[in-house]
């Protein structure tokens, strides 16, 4: 079963899960199907990619829905307090950056 952590709309079909409309109660709230673009002054563009998370026991799983990023240039850093994700899209001069504050993870 796949579902968004904010509204619990459950499905077994992954494409149906990705195509679900945004909810009115949590972070699964959007109008555009893919990415929102934010212009910056330094010549690069910040993308606001969709993401979801779930926690199982002592693990937190974060999924970022992004196409054509460079794994070699991207970083994911974590410690017991914070998870930092920086995805680089070099051909398009775009990037996605997000920090998550962790709580209750051992």
JOLINHU-V554586 format. One record per helix or strand of 2 or more residues. SS is the DSSP state (2 for helix, 1 for strand). FROM is the first residue (numbers start at 0). LEN is the number of residues. If there is no record, write none. Layout:
ss:from:len
SS:FROM:LEN
SS:FROM:LEN
This chain:
ss:from:len
1:1:2
1:9:2
2:13:6
1:35:4
1:44:4
1:49:7
1:58:7
1:69:9
1:81:8
2:89:3
1:93:8
